Amino acid sequence: MIPRIFIVDDEAPARARMTTLLSDIAAECPHQLVGQAANAQAALDGIAELAPDIVLLDIQMPGMNGIELAAHLAAYFEARAQNGPAVIFVTAFDSYALKAFEVHAVDYLLKPVRAQRLADAIRRAAAARAASAPQPSKIAVAASDLHLRRQNFSIQERGRVLLVPVSEVVYLRAELKYVTVRTKEREFVLEESLLSIEEEMAEQFVRVHRNALVARHAIVGVERGILELEPGAGAEKAQESWQVILRGIDERLPISRRQWPVVKALLNKRG
């Protein structure tokens, strides 16, 4: 098999350098360069469309680092029960090696990359992909590594992956087996559990109800809302509830009695 390769690096000179290296090793390590991308969204689109066998992926990129991008790729192909491309990280930093292998990287090359080292990595990656089964994704990273925590939700929509920045999300609400992600502009459907998001992103989101997480920065205040019926109770047993006032949208979310002390404490802390 002649592996099909896709390059992801935000710096044009780095992509040009890698293209030259690939040309240099073409005779001893046959391959086909099928595409390049300078940012995460372009990489997701290109990889989904071209289905390369190997991705040569930089780590330090603006907007989303390569570790997170690799995790989103794994999730995309896992959802389709397909083998994703083998990932070879190419970076100037050696401090990310452990995290790289947590997202199932095949190899980790330090810049400046030597031609022979690249050829060896490509042969190893091609063999690994030919023999591998789909791997489970690992989007979340250790809480101790705050600079690596994911900054985007990966939304699969109409055959492509959309990246929704966590900072733009107003709330997340459980809907049957899916989660609705709400930004100021629109809603998205996310195939993750609300509990796992809460555990990963407790610093960014607070639970206001058993089926809803709200971005802490998006809570403007609270107001008395419509009557909240207890399960199985008649209208005469309905209880008054509070609702969250959200920044940027008119929609209100109910606050459960259990979560009311948490929301109240958050507002009191702000003064």
C-alpha positions in Angstrom: 0.0 0.0 0.0 1.2 3.5 -0.9 0.2 5.7 2.0 -1.7 8.9 1.3 -0.4 11.8 3.5 -2.0 15.0 4.7 0.1 17.8 6.3 -1.3 20.1 9.0 0.8 23.1 10.1 -0.1 26.7 10.6 3.2 28.0 9.3 3.7 28.0 5.5 7.5 27.6 5.6 7.0 24.5 7.8 4.6 23.0 5.3 7.0 23.8 2.5 9.8 22.2 4.4 7.8 19.0 5.0 6.8 18.9 1.3 10.5 19.0 0.3 11.4 16.3 2.8 8.6 14.1 1.4 10.0 14.6 -2.1 13.5 13.7 -0.9 12.3 10.3 0.5 9.9 9.5 -2.3 12.2 6.8 -3.9 12.9 4.9 -0.7 9.5 5.6 0.9 6.8 5.8 -1.8 3.7 7.9 -0.7 1.2 10.3 -2.1 0.8 13.8 -0.7 -3.0 14.5 -1.0 -3.5 17.7 0.9 -2.4 20.4 3.4 -4.1 22.6 5.9 -3.1 25.6 8.0 -5.8 25.4 10.7 -8.0 22.9 12.6 -11.3 23.4 10.7 -9.6 23.2 7.3 -7.8 20.1 8.5 -11.0 18.4 9.7 -12.7 19.2 6.4 -9.8 18.1 4.3 -9.2 14.9 6.2 -12.9 13.9 6.2 -13.1 14.5 2.4 -9.7 13.0 1.3 -9.5 10.2 3.9 -5.6 10.1 4.1 -3.8 7.2 5.7 -1.4 9.4 7.6 -1.5 12.9 9.0 1.7 14.8 9.8 0.4 17.1 12.5 2.0 20.1 14.2 1.1 20.7 17.9 1.6 24.4 18.6 -1.1 26.1 16.4 -3.4 29.1 17.2 -7.0 28.3 18.0 -6.6 24.6 18.6 -3.4 22.6 19.3 -2.6 19.4 17.6 -3.4 17.2 20.6 -7.0 18.4 20.6 -7.3 18.2 16.8 -6.1 14.6 16.9 -8.7 13.8 19.6 -11.5 15.3 17.5 -10.3 13.3 14.5 -10.5 10.1 16.6 -14.0 10.9 17.7 -15.1 11.6 14.1 -13.9 8.3 12.8 -15.0 6.4 15.9 -18.6 7.6 15.4 -18.4 6.0 11.9 -16.8 2.8 13.1 -13.9 3.5 10.8 -10.2 3.6 11.1 -9.0 7.1 11.2 -5.6 8.2 9.8 -2.4 7.3 11.7 -1.1 10.5 13.3 2.5 11.5 13.4 3.2 14.6 15.4 5.8 17.0 14.1 6.8 19.7 16.6 9.6 21.8 18.0 8.7 20.9 21.6 9.4 17.6 23.4 7.1 18.3 26.3 3.9 17.0 24.7 5.0 13.5 23.9 3.0 11.8 26.7 -0.2 13.6 25.6 0.5 12.8 22.0 0.5 9.0 22.7 -2.7 9.4 24.8 -4.5 10.3 21.6 -2.9 7.3 19.9 -0.2 9.0 17.9 2.1 6.5 16.1 5.2 8.7 16.3 6.5 12.0 17.6 9.1 13.9 15.5 11.0 16.9 16.7 11.8 19.7 14.3 14.1 20.0 12.4 13.1 16.6 11.1 15.7 14.4 9.4 14.7 12.8 6.1 15.5 9.2 7.3 13.6 9.7 10.6 10.6 10.8 8.6 10.8 7.8 6.3 11.0 5.4 9.2 8.0 7.1 10.9 5.9 6.9 7.7 6.6 3.2 7.2 5.7 2.5 10.8 2.5 4.5 10.6 1.5 2.8 7.3 2.0 -0.6 8.9 0.2 0.4 12.1 -2.9 1.7 10.2 -3.1 -1.4 8.1 -3.2 -3.5 11.2 -5.3 -1.4 13.5 -8.9 -1.4 14.6 -10.8 1.8 15.4 -9.5 3.4 18.6 -11.6 5.1 21.3 -11.2 8.8 21.3 -9.7 10.8 24.2 -10.9 14.3 23.8 -10.5 15.4 27.4 -7.0 15.8 28.8 -5.8 15.9 32.4 -7.0 18.8 34.5 -3.5 19.5 35.6 -2.6 20.5 32.0 -4.8 23.5 31.7 -3.1 24.7 28.5 -4.1 21.5 26.8 -7.7 21.4 27.8 -10.0 21.3 24.8 -11.2 24.6 23.6 -13.8 23.4 21.1 -16.8 21.0 20.9 -16.7 18.7 17.9 -20.1 18.8 16.1 -20.8 16.3 13.4 -23.2 17.8 11.0 -24.1 17.0 7.4 -21.1 14.8 6.8 -18.5 17.2 8.2 -17.1 18.2 11.6 -17.8 21.7 12.9 -15.7 23.2 15.7 -17.7 25.2 18.2 -15.5 27.2 20.6 -16.3 26.3 24.3 -16.1 30.1 25.0 -19.1 30.8 22.7 -21.4 28.2 24.3 -24.3 29.7 26.4 -25.7 26.4 27.7 -25.8 22.7 27.1 -29.1 20.8 27.6 -29.7 17.0 27.5 -32.2 15.9 24.9 -32.9 12.2 25.1 -29.5 10.6 24.0 -28.1 13.8 22.7 -27.0 17.2 24.0 -28.1 20.5 22.5 -25.3 23.1 22.4 -26.6 26.6 22.3 -24.6 29.6 21.2 -25.9 33.2 20.7 -26.3 32.4 17.0 -27.8 28.8 16.8 -28.1 25.3 18.2 -26.0 22.3 17.5 -26.4 18.6 18.4 -23.6 17.0 20.3 -23.1 13.2 20.8 -21.7 13.4 24.3 -23.1 12.9 27.8 -23.9 15.9 29.9 -22.3 14.3 32.9 -19.0 13.8 31.2 -19.0 17.4 30.0 -19.7 18.6 33.6 -16.9 16.5 35.0 -14.5 17.9 32.4 -15.6 21.5 32.4 -16.8 22.3 35.9 -14.8 25.5 35.9 -16.6 26.8 32.8 -20.2 25.5 33.3 -22.5 25.1 36.3 -25.4 22.8 36.5 -28.8 24.6 36.9 -31.0 21.6 36.4 -30.7 17.9 36.0 -30.7 18.3 32.2 -28.9 21.6 31.8 -25.4 23.2 32.2 -25.0 26.9 31.8 -21.8 28.8 31.1 -20.8 30.7 34.2 -19.9 33.8 32.2 -23.3 33.8 30.5 -25.4 34.0 33.7 -26.6 37.6 34.0 -29.0 37.0 36.9 -32.2 35.2 37.9 -35.9 35.9 37.9 -39.0 34.2 39.1 -40.3 32.0 36.3 -43.3 29.9 35.3 -44.6 27.3 37.7 -42.6 24.1 37.7 -44.8 21.0 38.1 -43.5 18.1 40.2 -43.6 14.8 38.3 -47.0 13.3 38.5 -48.5 16.3 40.5 -51.5 18.3 39.6 -51.5 22.0 38.9 -52.5 22.7 42.5 -49.2 21.2 43.7 -47.0 23.1 41.3 -44.2 25.1 42.8 -42.8 28.4 41.8 -39.3 28.3 40.4 -36.4 30.6 39.5 -35.0 31.0 36.0 -31.5 31.9 34.8 -31.2 35.1 32.8 -28.7 34.5 30.0 -26.4 36.9 28.3 -27.1 37.4 24.6 -30.3 35.3 24.3 -33.9 35.8 25.4 -34.4 32.2 26.4 -34.6 31.3 30.1 -33.7 28.1 31.8 -35.4 26.8 35.0 -33.3 26.3 38.1 -34.1 23.2 40.1 -34.6 23.4 43.8 -31.5 21.2 44.3 -29.3 23.5 42.2 -30.7 26.8 43.5 -28.2 27.1 46.4 -25.4 26.6 43.9 -26.6 29.3 41.5 -27.4 31.6 44.4 -23.9 31.2 45.8 -22.4 31.9 42.4 -24.3 35.2 42.1 -23.5 36.2 45.7 -19.8 35.6 45.1 -19.9 38.1 42.3 -21.4 40.6 44.6 
